């Protein structure tokens, strides 16, 4: 099993949460490192709170059946498997 197969085996709402948490963690981490390099103090508690807030927002949207953008309530059909014949 390769990495792409493993990623595709994860349910879409959980993949959304993973993406949001990773993005928030990266953005907050870079912000805190830059801040600490310019003389600010690095506060790990704030970093954890930023990631938790991003995770909570993604979790609510992904698991909300009334949210039609993505997640459980999405009406978007899943991507077809295999090569696509659509040319953009």
Secondary structure by P-SEA (a helix, b strand, c coil): ccaaaaaaaccaaaaaaaaaaaaaaaaaaaaaaaaaaabbbbbaaaaaaaaaaaaaaaaaaaaccccccccccccccccccccccccc
